[in-house]
Every structure is written in structure tokens, then in C-alpha cells.
Amino acid sequence: MTSTFRTLTVPLDGKAFPGGLPSFLVRDDILCWTRREAGLAGFGEIARFTATGPDRFLEADIWWRHLVLEADVTDSVELPGTGPVAFGSFAFSKTSAHESRLIVPEIVVGVRDNQVWLTQLTFDDGLLTEETALAALDRWLSPGSAGASAAGSTTAAADSAGNAPPGDVPGAGGGAVVRPLPLAAGATLHTGSLSEEAWMDAVAAGVAEIRTGALEKLVLARDVVATIPSGVHAADVLRELAARYRECWTYGVDGLVGATPEMLIQVEGRTAQARVLAGTLDRRDAHGEDGAPMEYATRVLAGSEKQRHEHEIAIQSLTRQLAPFSEAMNAHDEPFILELPNVWHLASDVKAELTEVEGHVPTCLALINALHPTAAVCGTPTLVAGELIRKLERLDRGPYAGPVGWLDAAGNGEWGIALRGAVIESPETVRLYAGCGIVDGSQPEAELAETWAKFRPMLESLGISS
């Protein structure tokens, strides 16, 4: 054995995989980041970093930069995502018991701009060749290999995500959900840390705090737990999400699965980009309304003073934190309407040219350390909102609403916010999360209905609701 980190990247024949990156989503222990059939898929694990607390991003950054500093890299493709790559998932809160993590896989498949590549990563001193890389990929894709069809490889114990089982939280609901849903045979759905009534009470308490002037916006999340006797299979969920939500970034890291519409930060060279969402409208609300659906969305969503105010808070939060790292920045003057299968969102894209800070262009994780949590997932002011979240939610969010994505040795990376997602807690149970931005004027019943619209992608992909 040797301590030298070595990688080999070679091109693959894309014609052999006409479905793009989703063609590789065949294992329940896969590491995944994909959008519009492009992205990265990782197999196996050769190194892992974990951390908790307020310095988790910076500690992970130091670990990664040290790991790749003297890496022996052979890369004939040279695109973002080639060479050394790590996938990551970070806890939302600095107080969370959930371990944030970076995972270095053994094999990575990448798809970008009609190019497909394969990277083998190792600490062994054996020969790295195209043949060894292809043989390793074949081994991981083999239908008979462990994890190819079983969910157990990606499941996590409930307490590893910082979540108590339903009903174990003092004062929690833990009962069947109030809203009737067409569940698949044998499936059950229960409230998590708070009953629906208790969560609506929390929303009302949040609005009352906002009206005192203590804060402008608060984001409150809730959880539900699905039990599926036939089994929860991450690969099936990821393929469904990738097919249904092509405009989102489908992610899978250590049992955390979902499809987020929100990009926290994407870095390519010295260019950073983000997509900010705040303001939501359930597409089912357009049924029976006059005019085309998008006309309804424009009238109700873009024309809402409440929704636009919530969106403006989110944009200001991100641009204010990104400014010290940028020599130039631009954002949409007016938000656009992002159309997804379940909802419409008010959205804005932000682009920045990064500047050197203390002689270096900031890394992805350094930027995340400055940006997270944004007002889109926490509220503003951040410290006040964070304290109120812990008081009212009675929930450790774990990785929900935390950064999830990947980075490479060159400083490139894509990090979304882990929304529209869930944590697979056992072979038969999965905990789903959804949150809403609360401002003055928010109505508890309407916010509860919005959480159900946001649960819908996961419920449908699990095959238990339509």
C-alpha cells in the first residue's frame, strides 16, 4: 500500500449509454448528482471525512485540499468533474448531531456536453489503466454485486441523521397524517416531530415573532415518515426523480436522496453561479382557473406582494454574502417563474466572477461556509431565525436543507440545497422533509398545503402516492 492518492480519467463511448447519466443509477449505494441526463455517478468508497459543528465546511475544505495536494493525476479529458472527485452532504445546522461528510468513490462516471468519461481512484500502488478502470466499472454495475438491488447499503440508522423515530419526540404528534392520500397497498404515512396541528401552531408563532420586528422571514420545516413493506430502493427513487424532474438536480449521498431546484453555488474556474428560489405556488391550484396555467402563475405568484417580498429577502441574503468574494456580480432584475411538475417558483439566477481572497480564489467549500444558511432555507436575520427554528420545529433537520453536491481537485464543483428530499432510515422506512418561508401575512393552513406540494416529488418517486 502507498499513501499516494492516484486517479486515472479516460473517455467512454457515450453511444453505449444512450440514456446518459441516469443509465448508471442501478445501485442503491450509488453517489449521484444529475440534471438533464448529465452529471456524475460514483461507486464504492476509498476515503471519507466527517465532521460536526460550526467549522464543518472549513474542516472538510482543509481535508480535501490536503488530500489532492500531491495526488498523482492522469486526466485525458480535463473537464469539470474529472480527476479527483468527492461527493458531499452537510448538516443544515451547526448544532446538528448529524455528521457532515465528504466521500471519495472508487469509480466515477461523468457526462457533460455529449462527452462521457470514467475515473478510477485509488490509494493502492497497482497499475492504473483503461482496462482496470473498465473492469472496476463492470464489477460495480454487475447485477449480482452487493447493493445492486438492495436498499440496505444506503440506509442509515435514525439517530445518525439526528432524527428521533416518530412518536419519540416529547410532545410530538407521531400519528397518521390528517390529509388523506392515495397510498400504495401496505404503505403507511405518519407525522414526524410535530403533528400537523402543532406545526400550524408553530407557523402562527413564527408570524407573531415576525410582527414584533425581531425578524423579517423564517423558514419552518416538517417531516413525515413513510413505511413501505416492499422496501425502499434508492436507485429506483433516483431514476424516477431524474426522469420526472429534469430541471432539478437529482442527488444521492449515503441514503440522502432528492431532486433540488435550488443551486447554492456552482463553481467553474473563476465563475460562480447560483439559483435562488423563494415564493411557491402549487400547480394543482390552477385547475379550473381561467386562462393558461402560466398566465395563472404569473398573475398569482409574480403578482403577489408577499411572494415577491419573500423572494427579495432570499436574493439579498445570497448576494450580500457572496459580494466579498466577487469582483463582478449580476442577477436578474426581475425574478422569473420556474415551472416544475409539482409547483411554480419565483426564481433568480446570480452569476459572479470570483476574486482572490488572501492570494487565493475561494474554494467551493469556503464559499459555502460564507453562504450557508441563506434566507431561502433559514430566514433573516440568520441568528434570530436559526434560534427560532430550533425552538419551534422541535426537529434536527440533519442533512435536509444543507449543502449537497460534489467538488474536484481543480476547485470546480456544484452544490445544491438538499430540498425535495428524504433520508432512507431503514430498508422499509424513509423520512421526508419539506419547508416553507414564513413572512408577515403567512397563513398556517396555506403553508401546510404548500408542504404537501413539496412532499409530492418524493411520494410519487417512492410509488406510494400520485
C-alpha positions as a printed Julia matrix, in Angstrom:
466×3 Matrix{Float64}:
   0.0    0.0     0.0
   1.03   3.59   -0.58
  -0.31   6.85    0.79
  -0.29   8.46   -2.65
  -3.73   9.32   -3.95
  -3.86   8.37   -7.65
  -6.54   8.84  -10.3
  -6.94   7.95  -13.96
  -9.59   9.55  -16.19
 -10.35   8.15  -19.65
 -13.13   8.8   -22.19
 -16.03   6.39  -22.53
 -18.15   5.61  -25.56
 -21.32   7.56  -24.9
 -23.22   5.58  -27.54
 -23.11   2.6   -25.22
 -25.17   4.58  -22.68
 -27.86   6.42  -24.69
 -29.79   7.31  -21.54
 -26.94   9.45  -20.23
 -26.04   9.56  -16.55
 -29.35   8.0   -15.35
 -28.29   4.8   -17.17
 -25.83   4.26  -14.33
 -28.35   4.62  -11.49
 -28.58   0.89  -10.88
 -27.26   0.55   -7.33
 -28.8    1.61   -4.04
 -25.39   2.64   -2.67
 -24.61   4.96   -5.59
 -23.38   8.52   -5.18
 -25.3   10.67   -7.61
 -25.6   14.21   -9.0
 -27.51  14.58  -12.25
 -29.57  17.07  -14.26
 -30.84  16.75  -17.84
 -29.07  13.38  -18.22
 -25.66  14.92  -17.37
 -23.71  14.81  -14.11
 -21.66  12.4   -12.02
 -22.22   8.94  -10.56
 -19.87   7.45   -8.0
 -19.37   3.82   -6.97
 -17.62   2.47   -3.9
 -15.6    4.36   -1.31
 -11.86   4.73   -0.73
 -11.86   7.64    1.71
 -14.3    9.54    3.91
 -14.22  12.7     6.02
 -16.81  13.51    8.67
 -17.34  16.49   10.94
 -19.95  18.26   13.02
 -20.24  21.78   14.34
 -19.79  25.32   13.03
 -16.43  24.61   11.33
 -17.59  21.56    9.35
 -17.18  23.25    5.95
 -13.72  24.63    6.63
 -12.52  21.36    8.16
 -13.75  19.47    5.11
 -12.07  22.01    2.83
  -8.72  21.57    4.58
  -9.03  17.78    4.44
  -9.82  17.79    0.7
  -7.1   20.24   -0.27
  -4.54  18.25    1.71
  -5.7   15.0     0.08
  -5.38  16.28   -3.5
  -2.27  18.42   -2.98
   0.18  15.72   -4.01
  -2.22  13.46   -5.9
  -0.89  11.62   -8.95
  -3.47  12.58  -11.59
  -3.69  11.31  -15.16
  -6.55  13.01  -16.98
  -7.03  12.87  -20.76
 -10.48  14.52  -20.62
  -9.89  17.63  -18.47
 -13.42  18.79  -17.8
 -15.05  19.9   -14.54
 -15.63  16.7   -12.58
 -12.67  14.77  -14.0
  -9.66  13.73  -11.93
 -10.07  13.52   -8.14
 -13.71  13.96   -7.08
 -15.57  13.81   -3.79
 -19.3   13.79   -3.16
 -20.61  15.56   -0.08
 -23.58  16.16    2.17
 -23.57  18.61    5.08
 -25.89  19.1     8.03
 -28.15  22.11    7.88
 -27.32  23.27   11.39
 -24.06  23.83   13.2
 -25.78  22.36   16.27
 -26.88  19.17   14.49
 -25.8   15.73   15.69
 -25.77  14.6    12.07
 -22.3   14.01   10.65
 -21.45  16.08    7.57
 -19.37  14.11    5.09
 -17.17  14.03    2.04
 -16.88  10.66    0.28
 -14.23   9.74   -2.28
 -15.52   6.93   -4.52
 -13.53   4.21   -6.26
 -15.14   4.81   -9.65
 -16.79   7.93  -11.13
 -18.73   8.15  -14.38
 -19.25  11.64  -15.78
 -21.46  13.0   -18.55
 -21.16  16.58  -19.83
 -21.58  18.3   -23.21
 -22.04  14.97  -25.06
 -18.85  13.62  -23.53
 -18.7   10.6   -21.22
 -15.73   9.68  -19.06
 -14.61   7.22  -16.44
 -12.32   7.91  -13.48
 -10.7    5.3   -11.26
  -9.42   6.5    -7.87
  -7.14   4.55   -5.54
  -4.52   4.56   -2.81
  -3.13   1.21   -3.97
   0.15   1.0    -5.87
  -1.19  -1.27   -8.62
  -1.16  -0.25  -12.28
  -3.98   2.08  -13.39
  -5.04   1.57  -16.99
  -8.15   1.97  -19.08
  -8.63  -1.78  -18.75
  -8.5   -1.71  -14.92
 -10.96   1.19  -14.84
 -13.42  -0.57  -17.18
 -13.12  -3.8   -15.21
 -13.88  -1.94  -11.97
 -16.91  -0.28  -13.54
 -18.2   -3.63  -14.81
 -17.81  -5.06  -11.33
 -19.89  -2.29   -9.79
 -22.56  -2.5   -12.49
 -22.87  -6.28  -12.28
 -26.47  -7.25  -11.37
 -25.18  -9.84   -8.92
 -22.98  -7.46   -6.93
 -23.98  -6.49   -3.4
 -26.02  -3.28   -3.36
 -27.2   -3.6    -6.97
 -30.75  -4.3    -5.89
 -30.88  -3.93   -2.12
 -31.55  -0.76   -0.2
 -29.59  -1.81    2.86
 -26.32  -0.36    1.57
 -27.66   3.17    1.68
 -29.83   3.06    4.73
 -28.85   4.9     7.86
 -29.93   4.44   11.45
 -32.43   7.04   12.59
 -30.1    8.65   15.08
 -27.28   9.02   12.54
 -29.35  11.68   10.82
 -30.1   13.34   14.12
 -33.75  12.35   13.97
 -35.77  10.56   16.59
 -38.2    7.9    15.37
 -41.77   9.2    15.01
 -43.53   9.5    18.33
 -40.33   9.54   20.39
 -40.06  13.33   20.49
 -41.72  14.71   23.63
 -44.99  16.32   22.65
 -44.75  15.14   19.04
 -47.75  14.01   17.08
 -46.44  10.72   15.74
 -49.92   9.91   14.4
 -51.35   9.27   10.99
 -51.38  12.3     8.72
 -54.5   14.43    8.66
 -54.63  14.84    4.89
 -55.87  11.65    3.16
 -53.53  10.35    0.49
 -53.94   7.52   -2.05
 -51.24   5.24   -0.63
 -49.99   2.08   -2.27
 -51.12  -1.18   -0.71
 -49.39  -1.75    2.61
 -47.7    1.67    2.76
 -48.26   3.93    5.76
 -47.5    7.59    6.32
 -47.13   9.23    9.73
 -46.24  12.65   11.02
 -42.76  13.03   12.43
 -41.63  15.51   15.07
 -44.83  17.57   15.1
 -48.44  16.79   14.29
 -50.0   18.89   11.56
 -51.92  20.95   14.12
 -48.77  21.51   16.18
 -46.83  22.54   13.06
 -49.51  25.06   12.1
 -49.31  26.42   15.64
 -45.56  26.8    15.08
 -46.24  28.77   11.89
 -48.62  31.07   13.77
 -45.99  31.56   16.48
 -43.43  32.4    13.8
 -45.7   35.01   12.24
 -46.25  36.54   15.67
 -42.47  36.83   16.17
 -42.11  38.47   12.76
 -44.76  41.03   13.66
 -42.75  42.03   16.73
 -39.96  43.12   14.38
 -37.5   40.51   15.67
 -37.02  39.11   12.16
 -38.28  39.51    8.59
 -38.54  35.91    7.48
 -38.48  32.43    8.99
 -38.33  29.07    7.23
 -40.08  26.25    9.07
 -39.7   22.6     8.07
 -41.68  19.49    8.95
 -41.17  15.78    8.43
 -43.3   12.74    7.66
 -42.24   9.09    7.8
 -43.26   6.59    5.14
 -43.16   2.85    5.79
 -43.12   0.67    2.69
 -43.16  -3.07    3.41
 -41.99  -3.89   -0.13
 -38.79  -1.95    0.52
 -37.26   1.46   -0.16
 -34.77   1.32   -3.03
 -32.62   4.39   -3.6
 -31.78   3.55   -7.22
 -35.47   3.34   -8.15
 -36.18   6.65   -6.42
 -33.25   8.4    -8.11
 -34.24   7.18  -11.58
 -37.82   8.35  -11.05
 -36.71  11.76   -9.82
 -34.22  12.18  -12.68
 -36.93  11.38  -15.22
 -39.74  13.43  -13.66
 -37.71  16.47  -12.55
 -35.16  17.06  -15.33
 -34.84  20.77  -14.44
 -33.8   19.88  -10.9
 -30.53  18.43   -9.63
 -31.13  14.85   -8.52
 -28.8   13.85   -5.69
 -27.94  10.74   -3.72
 -25.36  10.61   -0.91
 -25.36   7.99    1.86
 -29.12   7.43    1.9
 -29.97  11.1     1.38
 -31.98  11.28   -1.86
 -33.92  14.02   -3.61
 -34.22  16.44   -6.51
 -33.49  20.05   -5.63
 -34.49  23.02   -7.77
 -32.1   25.33   -5.87
 -28.39  25.71   -6.63
 -26.48  27.11   -3.66
 -23.23  27.57   -5.59
 -21.7   26.24   -8.8
 -18.06  27.0    -9.47
 -16.24  26.55  -12.76
 -12.85  28.19  -12.86
 -13.37  31.69  -11.5
 -17.07  31.84  -12.34
 -19.66  31.16   -9.66
 -23.39  30.8   -10.24
 -26.41  30.27   -8.02
 -30.15  29.8    -8.43
 -32.3   31.3    -5.69
 -35.9   30.26   -5.13
 -38.46  31.78   -2.81
 -42.16  32.03   -3.49
 -44.17  28.88   -4.29
 -47.49  28.06   -5.93
 -48.99  24.57   -6.17
 -49.75  23.76   -9.8
 -52.94  21.99   -8.74
 -54.29  25.37   -7.67
 -54.58  26.32  -11.35
 -57.18  23.62  -12.04
 -60.45  25.24  -13.08
 -58.95  28.74  -13.35
 -59.38  30.89  -16.43
 -56.51  31.19  -18.9
 -53.36  29.17  -19.47
 -51.62  27.75  -16.39
 -48.59  30.0   -16.81
 -50.87  33.04  -17.02
 -52.36  31.97  -13.7
 -48.89  31.52  -12.2
 -47.8   34.95  -13.4
 -50.91  36.6   -12.02
 -50.98  34.85   -8.65
 -47.3   34.22   -7.93
 -45.4   37.03   -9.64
 -48.21  39.44   -8.76
 -48.16  38.63   -5.05
 -46.55  41.25   -2.83
 -45.99  38.59   -0.13
 -44.25  36.18   -2.53
 -42.09  38.89   -4.1
 -41.07  40.19   -0.68
 -40.05  36.68    0.4
 -38.05  36.3    -2.82
 -36.29  39.63   -2.45
 -35.15  38.7     1.04
 -33.63  35.48   -0.32
 -31.8   37.25   -3.17
 -30.37  39.92   -0.88
 -29.2   37.25    1.54
 -27.15  35.43   -1.09
 -25.74  38.43   -2.94
 -24.72  40.16    0.3
 -22.74  37.11    1.45
 -21.22  36.43   -1.99
 -20.11  40.04   -2.61
 -16.82  39.91   -0.61
 -15.63  37.04   -2.84
 -16.62  38.66   -6.14
 -15.1   41.28   -8.41
 -18.27  41.42  -10.51
 -21.79  40.13   -9.99
 -25.11  40.25  -11.8
 -28.58  38.94  -11.05
 -31.97  39.11  -12.73
 -33.67  42.44  -12.24
 -36.97  40.6   -12.08
 -37.5   37.0   -10.9
 -38.69  34.5   -13.48
 -41.21  31.72  -12.96
 -39.61  28.28  -12.74
 -42.08  25.64  -13.88
 -41.77  22.23  -12.22
 -44.18  19.28  -12.41
 -45.5   19.92   -8.89
 -45.12  23.68   -8.29
 -44.15  27.04   -9.72
 -41.41  29.06   -8.04
 -40.2   32.61   -8.25
 -36.55  32.17   -9.24
 -33.49  34.31   -9.89
 -30.09  33.33  -11.25
 -26.96  35.02   -9.91
 -23.56  35.0   -11.63
 -20.3   36.24  -10.12
 -16.66  36.43  -11.15
 -14.59  35.38   -8.17
 -11.73  37.49   -6.89
  -8.67  36.41   -4.96
  -9.01  36.5    -1.19
  -5.7   36.44    0.68
  -3.95  35.46   -2.54
  -6.27  32.59   -3.49
  -9.51  32.14   -5.39
 -12.01  30.85   -2.8
 -12.9   27.17   -2.97
 -16.44  25.79   -3.19
 -16.43  24.9     0.48
 -15.1   28.3     1.52
 -17.97  29.9    -0.38
 -20.48  27.52    1.19
 -19.12  28.42    4.61
 -19.94  32.06    3.88
 -23.28  31.5     2.16
 -24.99  28.84    4.25
 -27.64  29.08    5.51
 -29.32  31.52    3.15
 -32.59  33.23    3.89
 -34.25  30.8     1.46
 -33.83  27.93    3.93
 -33.37  29.68    7.27
 -34.7   33.23    7.37
 -33.29  36.63    8.24
 -31.57  37.74   10.4
 -29.87  34.35   10.32
 -29.03  34.04   14.01
 -32.5   35.03   15.16
 -34.17  32.76   12.62
 -31.9   29.83   13.49
 -32.73  30.06   17.19
 -36.44  30.28   16.44
 -36.24  27.27   14.1
 -34.74  25.15   16.88
 -37.43  26.32   19.28
 -40.45  25.86   17.0
 -39.61  22.89   14.75
 -38.52  20.52   17.54
 -36.62  18.73   14.8
 -32.99  18.13   13.95
 -33.11  18.64   10.19
 -29.99  16.53    9.71
 -28.91  16.93    6.07
 -32.24  18.42    4.96
 -31.71  21.95    3.56
 -27.95  21.52    3.93
 -25.48  21.67    1.02
 -25.21  18.54   -1.15
 -23.07  18.03   -4.25
 -19.52  17.42   -5.44
 -16.13  19.06   -5.93
 -12.94  18.28   -7.82
  -9.26  19.0    -7.28
  -9.28  21.98   -9.65
 -11.76  23.87   -7.5
 -14.81  23.18   -9.64
 -17.99  21.92   -8.06
 -21.77  22.02   -7.87
 -23.59  22.3    -4.55
 -27.34  22.38   -4.29
 -29.51  22.77   -1.23
 -30.91  19.4    -0.17
 -34.59  20.16   -0.75
 -37.44  17.94   -2.04
 -35.64  15.06   -0.42
 -35.64  12.34    2.17
 -33.37  10.17    4.29
 -33.67   6.4     3.94
 -33.56   5.26    7.55
 -34.07   1.52    7.15
 -34.86  -0.95    4.35
 -38.56  -0.14    4.79
 -38.73   3.41    6.17
 -37.89   6.82    4.77
 -38.21  10.26    6.36
 -39.38  13.06    4.06
 -38.83  16.78    4.68
 -40.47  19.96    3.42
 -40.29  23.58    4.49
 -41.96  26.92    3.86
 -40.88  30.52    4.02
 -42.88  32.37    6.66
 -43.37  36.13    6.45
 -45.91  38.6     7.79
 -49.18  37.53    6.23
 -48.43  33.8     6.05
 -51.45  31.61    6.81
 -50.81  28.31    8.64
 -53.31  26.31    6.57
 -51.85  27.57    3.3
 -48.31  26.82    4.46
 -49.32  23.27    5.43
 -50.81  22.76    1.98
 -47.55  24.02    0.45
 -45.57  21.37    2.35
 -47.72  18.69    0.75
 -46.99  20.1    -2.7
 -43.28  19.87   -1.84
 -43.59  16.31   -0.49
 -45.16  15.22   -3.78
 -41.94  14.55   -5.77
 -40.67  12.09   -3.17
 -44.06  10.47   -2.55
 -44.52   9.87   -6.26
 -40.98   8.6    -6.74
 -41.45   6.18   -3.86
 -44.52   4.87   -5.66
 -46.85   5.45   -2.74
 -48.85   8.45   -3.97
 -49.83  10.2    -7.18
